[in-house]
Amino acid sequence: MIKNPTQTKFFIPTSLANFDKTTEPTLEGIAGEQYDGTAIVSTGQVINAMDSHSRRPFQADTDGVDTRWRVDVSLDREIRTSFWMLDGENLRDIYAHSLKQIVDIYHDTNSSFASATEITPIRTLSGIIGSIQPYVRLNGDADSIRIPHVAALNVTTGDFAIGIGFRAYSLTGTQILCLKTDAARLYGIYLQNDDLWFVMDDGITTIASKLKTDICELNDDVCVHVNFDRSGNATGWVSLNGNDKTSLDEVAISSCNLTLANGEDLYIGLNGDTTTQAYTGRVYWWALWNRLATESEVDDEFNQVYPASGVAISLNHDGLSDTVNKWNSNFGAFTQASVTGDIMNTPDVYESNGFYLMEFDQVNKRYYFTDINSAGATAQVSVDALIGQVVQGQIFTFNGFTPGGGYSGSIDYPGIMIRESLSGIVQAEKRFGKKPTWSLQFQVSTRQQMEDLQTMLETLDGALIPFWVCFNYDEPLPVVHRVRIQGGINWNFQFGVQQPWQPSIELVADI
């Protein structure tokens, strides 16, 4: 659970109130089953896709097939949308790809998918509701993330860059963050105690140099990007705990200008296939660029948003699957990294409680298409795809919370039922576990902001429809909660001031 709110966003499913519930949505290209076991034929209505219940998933019959399939919705009117959500999905365990490679969203002014336009995300989030996004935990012994040798990993004589997000559990000795080496030619970055170093060797010239002293402290969440200008310098940036980035030192590297290519695998967390110089801690993401990144691109990278070109391979939160201990790349011929370590916060095929959220520039359309498995990958055998909800909607933001007391709540376990017998014997039963609540008091607001808050609650019909909220959206590790409104809007009005409204609302987790 986050300690402090930074930027709060409310994700409100406006599509649920704007479609013909007798015919929409439809399952296209594949057969399936409703939550109650009723069969769905291809092109048939899939009721449970938009019934507002994430724990009542529909099934698509993907067992061992390479079918491309969709969920289509035709709305009654054009609605403004700025996000799309899959809630209650198990897709990362069905296909050997990252979610970014599995799922695309399209829109159009008519019902023909053939003419629809793909929506480009400006940010994606995935994982388990109520937890930080997935990551790998390495134990400092023999754990590693191994990317098999592919052409995309071969840095020859050109410029390149490396990015990584991590949290170190130790800052003692040499710890490899990533390294590709055949002992003659190599490149990589590593920690030397709490200093950040890099190493390059083209078979003739070796450069091992410090990029930053005291880069972090224990348990800092660190984002690092290093640009390697082969005719100039190694430069870059670092950000700690979501704060503004600072520059690394510049180190001349032009003398090491021959090819760095080799035929070995790339290791994150180990010195090649040895067990030496092992890293202990978390790895949140990793990326190899085949060019230098701009400073604005690095800002995006630290939020795991990448440009359309320039990234050779990236390992991001939406590619982790603990079912097969693989980390699927977002780029490059569907590369799979092998993980020996603990994969944390990923949904599994049996729970089907994962989410995948995409934010995009606002569009105003009637027809939306969720396109799945466009690459035609063969799905896992003996298991089918499950999806709880497919929704589009609008993002709401407000002024922030009242200083000194606008963000509060409780962490409770109301599903633990306690009974005591006449003889004093206590019996306990667990119906469900943790169920937090939040009390949100906003700063003084304009009339428009107050109207937006009312619109939000009217769209939800009070507590009828669940929605999603993130209190630290601007941080590298945001947490998304599924919630409902408790009660209505409480407010007070101050006469004679420019922003007279001061509203507050109560939220409760929807488990």
C-alpha positions in Angstrom: 0.0 0.0 0.0 1.3 3.5 -0.9 2.4 5.7 2.0 1.7 9.0 0.4 -0.6 10.1 -2.4 1.0 12.1 -5.2 -1.2 12.2 -8.2 -4.7 10.8 -8.0 -6.7 9.6 -11.0 -10.2 8.1 -11.2 -10.9 5.7 -14.0 -14.6 5.7 -14.6 -16.2 3.1 -17.0 -18.6 5.3 -19.1 -19.1 2.6 -21.7 -21.2 0.5 -19.3 -24.3 2.8 -19.6 -24.1 3.4 -23.3 -24.7 0.2 -25.2 -27.6 -2.1 -26.2 -27.5 -4.8 -23.5 -29.6 -7.1 -25.6 -27.1 -7.4 -28.4 -23.7 -6.1 -27.2 -20.9 -6.8 -26.7 -20.0 -9.6 -29.1 -17.3 -12.2 -29.2 -15.7 -12.3 -32.6 -13.6 -15.0 -34.3 -13.7 -17.6 -31.5 -16.3 -19.5 -29.4 -16.5 -19.4 -25.7 -18.7 -19.6 -22.6 -20.5 -17.2 -20.3 -19.8 -17.3 -16.6 -22.7 -19.7 -16.0 -21.4 -22.1 -18.6 -23.8 -21.0 -21.4 -22.1 -21.4 -24.8 -21.1 -18.4 -26.9 -20.8 -18.8 -30.6 -18.5 -16.7 -32.6 -20.3 -13.3 -33.3 -22.6 -14.1 -30.3 -23.3 -11.8 -27.4 -20.9 -12.1 -24.5 -22.9 -10.7 -21.6 -20.2 -11.1 -18.9 -17.7 -8.9 -20.8 -19.5 -5.7 -19.6 -21.7 -6.7 -16.7 -19.6 -4.6 -14.2 -18.5 -7.8 -12.4 -14.8 -8.5 -12.7 -15.1 -11.7 -10.8 -17.6 -13.2 -13.3 -15.3 -13.8 -16.3 -16.3 -15.1 -19.7 -14.2 -17.8 -21.4 -12.7 -17.8 -24.9 -11.9 -21.2 -26.1 -8.1 -20.6 -26.8 -6.9 -24.1 -25.7 -3.9 -24.8 -28.0 -5.1 -22.8 -30.9 -3.6 -19.8 -32.7 -6.9 -17.9 -33.3 -7.1 -14.1 -33.5 -10.2 -12.9 -31.7 -12.0 -9.8 -30.5 -14.5 -8.3 -28.2 -16.6 -5.7 -30.1 -18.9 -3.1 -28.6 -21.3 -0.8 -30.5 -22.4 2.1 -28.3 -25.6 4.0 -28.5 -23.8 7.3 -29.0 -20.3 8.7 -29.2 -18.6 8.9 -25.9 -15.4 10.5 -24.8 -12.9 7.9 -23.6 -9.3 8.2 -22.4 -8.7 4.8 -21.0 -9.4 1.1 -21.6 -9.3 -1.7 -19.1 -9.2 -5.5 -19.0 -9.9 -6.5 -15.4 -9.8 -10.1 -14.3 -7.6 -11.5 -17.2 -5.2 -14.4 -17.5 -3.8 -13.6 -20.9 -0.1 -13.4 -20.0 -0.4 -17.1 -19.0 -2.2 -18.0 -22.2 0.2 -16.6 -24.7 4.0 -16.5 -24.6 4.0 -12.8 -25.2 3.8 -9.6 -23.2 0.3 -8.1 -22.8 1.4 -5.3 -25.1 2.0 -7.8 -27.9 -1.2 -9.7 -27.1 -3.8 -7.0 -26.9 -4.7 -3.9 -29.1 -7.6 -1.5 -28.9 -9.2 0.0 -32.0 -12.0 2.6 -32.5 -14.1 3.8 -35.5 -17.2 5.8 -36.5 -18.8 2.6 -37.9 -19.0 -1.0 -36.9 -16.4 -2.3 -39.4 -13.2 -3.5 -37.8 -11.5 -3.5 -41.2 -11.4 0.3 -41.3 -10.8 0.9 -37.6 -7.9 2.9 -36.2 -5.6 1.5 -33.6 -5.2 3.5 -30.4 -1.7 4.3 -29.3 -1.2 4.2 -25.6 0.6 6.9 -23.7 0.9 4.7 -20.6 0.0 1.1 -19.7 -0.2 -0.6 -16.2 -0.7 -4.2 -15.3 -0.5 -6.6 -12.5 -2.8 -7.5 -9.5 -5.4 -5.0 -8.2 -4.1 -3.4 -5.0 -0.4 -4.3 -5.5 2.5 -2.6 -7.2 3.3 -3.8 -10.7 5.1 -7.1 -11.1 8.8 -7.5 -10.7 11.5 -10.1 -10.3 13.3 -10.7 -6.9 16.9 -12.0 -7.2 18.5 -13.6 -4.2 22.2 -12.7 -4.7 23.2 -16.4 -5.1 22.5 -18.0 -8.5 19.3 -16.2 -9.4 19.3 -14.3 -12.7 17.3 -13.2 -15.7 18.8 -14.7 -18.9 18.0 -13.4 -22.3 19.0 -16.0 -25.0 21.3 -14.6 -27.6 19.4 -13.0 -30.5 20.5 -10.5 -33.1 18.8 -7.6 -31.2 21.3 -8.0 -28.3 24.4 -7.6 -30.5 25.8 -4.2 -30.1 28.3 -3.8 -33.0 30.0 -0.4 -33.6 26.9 1.8 -33.3 25.5 3.9 -30.5 23.3 2.1 -27.9 21.7 2.6 -24.5 20.7 0.6 -21.4 17.9 1.4 -19.0 16.9 -0.5 -15.8 14.6 -0.1 -12.8 15.7 -1.8 -9.6 15.8 -1.9 -5.8 19.0 -3.2 -4.2 18.8 -5.2 -1.0 22.6 -5.0 -0.6 25.2 -2.4 -1.5 28.3 -4.4 -0.8 30.8 -5.5 -3.4 30.3 -5.9 -7.2 26.8 -6.7 -8.3 26.1 -7.2 -12.0 23.0 -5.3 -13.2 23.3 -6.6 -16.8 26.2 -8.1 -18.8 26.7 -9.7 -22.2 30.2 -11.2 -22.4 32.2 -13.9 -24.1 35.3 -12.8 -22.1 36.8 -11.1 -25.2 33.9 -8.7 -26.1 31.4 -7.4 -23.6 29.2 -4.5 -22.4 27.2 -4.0 -19.2 26.5 -2.0 -16.1 27.0 -2.9 -12.5 27.1 -1.7 -8.9 30.4 -1.4 -7.0 29.1 -1.0 -3.4 26.8 2.0 -3.9 28.4 3.4 -7.0 27.2 2.8 -10.6 29.8 1.6 -13.1 29.8 0.4 -16.7 32.2 -1.8 -18.6 33.0 -2.1 -22.4 35.5 -4.3 -24.2 35.9 -4.5 -28.0 38.7 -7.1 -27.8 41.3 -4.4 -28.0 40.3 -1.7 -25.5 38.7 -2.2 -22.1 36.9 0.7 -20.3 35.6 0.2 -16.8 34.5 3.4 -15.2 32.3 5.0 -12.6 29.2 6.8 -13.8 27.9 8.0 -10.4 29.1 7.9 -6.8 26.5 7.0 -4.1 23.8 6.3 -6.6 21.3 5.1 -4.1 20.7 3.8 -0.6 19.2 0.5 0.4 15.6 0.0 -0.6 15.6 3.0 -2.9 13.6 2.4 -6.1 16.1 3.4 -8.8 15.6 4.2 -12.5 18.8 4.4 -14.5 19.4 5.2 -18.2 22.9 5.2 -19.8 23.5 6.5 -23.3 26.7 5.1 -25.0 27.8 7.5 -27.8 30.5 5.4 -29.4 32.2 8.5 -30.9 31.9 10.5 -27.7 30.9 9.8 -24.1 28.8 7.6 -21.9 26.2 9.8 -20.2 22.8 9.3 -18.6 20.3 10.0 -15.8 19.1 8.5 -12.6 15.9 9.0 -10.6 15.2 7.8 -7.1 11.8 6.9 -5.8 9.9 8.8 -8.5 11.7 12.1 -8.0 13.2 14.3 -10.7 16.1 12.7 -12.5 19.7 13.9 -12.1 22.6 13.5 -14.5 25.3 10.8 -14.4 29.0 11.6 -14.9 30.3 11.8 -18.4 33.0 9.2 -19.4 34.9 9.2 -22.7 34.4 6.0 -24.6 35.5 6.8 -28.2 38.7 4.7 -27.9 36.5 1.6 -27.6 35.1 1.8 -31.1 35.2 -1.8 -32.5 32.4 -4.3 -32.4 31.0 -5.4 -29.0 29.0 -8.2 -30.6 29.4 -11.7 -29.2 27.4 -15.0 -29.3 26.6 -15.3 -25.6 23.4 -14.8 -23.7 22.8 -11.6 -21.8 22.4 -11.9 -18.0 20.7 -9.6 -15.6 21.9 -10.2 -12.1 24.9 -12.5 -12.8 28.3 -12.4 -14.5 27.5 -14.6 -17.4 26.7 -18.2 -16.7 28.7 -18.1 -13.5 27.4 -17.5 -10.0 29.8 -14.7 -9.4 29.1 -11.0 -8.8 25.4 -11.8 -8.2 22.9 -9.0 -7.6 20.4 -9.2 -4.8 17.2 -7.2 -5.0 14.3 -6.3 -7.3 14.3 -5.8 -11.0 11.3 -3.8 -12.2 12.2 -3.4 -15.9 15.1 -3.4 -18.3 15.7 -2.1 -21.8 18.3 -2.2 -24.5 18.2 0.6 -27.1 19.8 0.5 -30.5 20.4 4.2 -30.5 20.8 7.1 -28.0 17.6 8.2 -26.2 16.5 11.8 -25.8 16.0 13.2 -22.4 12.2 13.3 -22.9 12.3 9.7 -24.1 14.1 8.8 -20.9 11.3 10.5 -18.9 8.9 8.2 -20.7 11.1 5.2 -20.2 11.1 5.7 -16.4 7.3 5.3 -16.7 7.8 2.3 -19.0 6.5 4.1 -22.1 8.7 3.6 -25.2 8.8 5.2 -28.7 7.8 3.3 -31.8 11.4 2.8 -32.8 14.8 2.7 -31.2 14.2 0.0 -28.5 15.8 -3.4 -29.4 14.4 -5.4 -26.4 12.5 -4.3 -23.3 11.3 -6.3 -20.3 8.4 -4.6 -18.7 5.7 -5.4 -16.0 3.2 -6.6 -18.6 5.5 -9.5 -19.8 6.0 -11.4 -16.5 4.5 -14.8 -16.0 5.3 -16.9 -13.0 3.4 -19.9 -14.4 6.2 -20.6 -16.9 9.0 -18.5 -15.2 9.4 -16.3 -18.3 9.7 -12.6 -18.9 8.3 -11.8 -22.4 9.8 -8.9 -24.2 7.7 -6.0 -25.5 10.0 -5.7 -28.6 12.0 -7.9 -30.8 10.8 -11.2 -32.2 8.8 -12.1 -29.1 12.0 -12.7 -27.1 11.5 -14.7 -23.9 13.9 -14.3 -20.9 14.2 -17.2 -18.4 13.8 -16.2 -14.8 15.5 -18.1 -11.9 14.2 -16.1 -9.0 10.9 -15.0 -7.5 8.4 -13.4 -9.8 6.2 -11.2 -7.6 2.7 -9.7 -8.0 1.7 -11.5 -11.1 -1.7 -13.1 -11.5 -1.8 -16.7 -12.3 -3.9 -18.8 -14.6 -6.1 -20.2 -11.8 -6.9 -16.9 -10.1 -7.5 -14.8 -13.2 -7.4 -11.6 -11.3 -4.9 -9.6 -13.3 -5.7 -6.2 -14.9 -4.3 -4.4 -17.9 -5.0 -0.7 -18.2 -4.2 1.6 -21.1 -4.3 5.4 -21.0 -4.5 7.2 -24.3 -5.3 10.7 -25.8 -9.0 11.3 -25.6 -11.1 10.0 -28.5 -14.8 10.4 -29.1 -16.2 7.3 -30.9 -19.2 4.9 -30.9 -17.4 1.7 -31.9 -14.6 0.0 -30.0 -12.7 -3.2 -30.8 -10.5 -5.2 -28.4 -8.2 -7.2 -30.6 -6.4 -10.2 -29.1 -3.6 -12.3 -30.5 -3.1 -10.4 -33.8 0.3 -12.2 -34.2 -1.4 -15.6 -34.3 0.5 -17.1 -31.4 -0.4 -20.6 -30.3 -2.1 -20.5 -26.9 -1.2 -22.7 -24.0 -2.7 -26.2 -24.1 -5.3 -27.3 -21.6 -6.3 -23.9 -20.4 -8.6 -21.2 -21.8 -8.5 -17.4 -21.7 -10.7 -15.7 -19.1 -11.6 -12.0 -19.0 -13.8 -10.4 -16.3 -14.4 -7.0 -17.8 -13.7 -5.0 -21.0 -14.5 -1.4 -20.4 -13.7 2.0 -21.9 -14.1 5.2 -20.0 -12.9 8.6 -18.9 -10.2 9.7 -16.5 -11.1 12.3 -13.9 -8.6 14.3 -11.9 -9.3 17.0 -9.3 -7.3 19.6 -7.3 -5.7 17.2 -4.9 -6.4 16.7 -1.3 -6.7 19.1 1.6 -3.3 19.7 3.2 -2.9 18.0 6.5 -5.9 15.7 6.5 -7.4 15.1 3.1 -6.2 11.6 2.6 -7.2 9.0 5.3 -8.9 5.7 5.7 -8.7 2.3 7.4 -7.3 -1.2 6.7 -9.9 -3.6 8.0 -10.7 -7.3 7.8 -14.5 -7.4 7.9 -14.7 -10.8 6.3 -13.2 -12.5 9.4 -16.2 -13.6 11.4 -15.7 -14.3 15.1 -18.1 -16.3 17.3 -17.7 -17.2 21.0 -19.6 -20.1 22.5 -21.2 -20.1 25.9 -18.1 -22.0 27.2 -15.8 -19.3 25.9 -14.4 -21.1 22.9 -13.7 -18.7 20.1 -14.4 -19.8 16.5 -13.2 -17.8 13.5 -14.3 -18.1 9.9 -12.7 -16.3 7.0 -15.1 -15.3 4.3 -12.7 -12.7 2.7 -9.6 -10.9 3.8 -8.4 -7.3 3.8 -10.9 -4.6 2.7 -9.4 -1.1 3.0 -11.4 2.2 2.9 -10.4 5.7 2.0 -11.8 9.1 3.1 -10.9 11.8 0.5 -11.3 15.5 1.1 -10.5 17.6 -1.9 -9.0 21.1 -1.9 -11.3 24.0 -2.7 -12.7 23.5 -6.1 -14.2 25.5 -8.9 -17.8 25.0 -10.0 -16.6 23.0 -13.0 -14.6 20.6 -10.8 -17.6 20.2 -8.6 -19.8 19.4 -11.6 -17.2 16.9 -12.9 -17.3 15.1 -9.5 -21.1 15.0 -9.7 -20.9 13.7 -13.3 -18.5 11.0 -12.1 -20.9 9.8 -9.4 -23.9 10.0 -11.7 -22.1 7.8 -14.2 -21.4 5.2 -11.5 -25.0 5.5 -10.1 -23.5 5.8 -6.6 -22.2 2.5 -5.4 -23.8 0.4 -8.2 -20.8 0.3 -10.5 -17.2 -0.4 -9.4 -14.4 1.7 -10.8 -10.6 2.1 -10.4 -8.5 4.7 -8.6 -4.7 5.3 -8.4 -3.3 7.6 -5.8 0.3 7.6 -7.0 -0.1 7.6 -10.8 2.9 9.8 -11.4 5.3 7.4 -9.6 7.3 4.6 -11.3 5.3 1.9 -9.2 1.7 3.0 -9.2 -0.9 0.9 -7.4 -4.4 0.6 -8.9 -7.4 -0.2 -6.7 -10.8 -1.4 -7.7 -13.3 0.5 -5.5 -16.9 1.6 -5.0 -18.4 4.8 -3.7 -19.7 4.7 -0.1 -22.5 7.2 0.3 -22.5 10.3 -1.8 -20.7 13.6 -2.0 -20.2 15.6 1.2 -19.5 19.3 0.5 -19.4 22.7 1.9 -19.6 26.1 0.2 -17.7 29.2 1.0 -19.3 32.5 -0.2 -17.3 35.2 -1.8 -14.2 33.2 -2.9 -13.1 32.2 -6.4 -13.1 28.4 -5.7 -15.9 28.0 -3.2 -16.5 24.3 -3.2 -14.9 21.8 -0.8 -16.2 18.2 -1.5 -15.3 14.9 0.0 -16.1 11.2 -0.8 -15.7 7.8 0.8 -14.4 4.8 -1.1 -14.3 1.1 -0.2 -12.3 -1.6 -1.9 -14.3 -3.9 -4.3 -12.7 -7.3 -3.7 
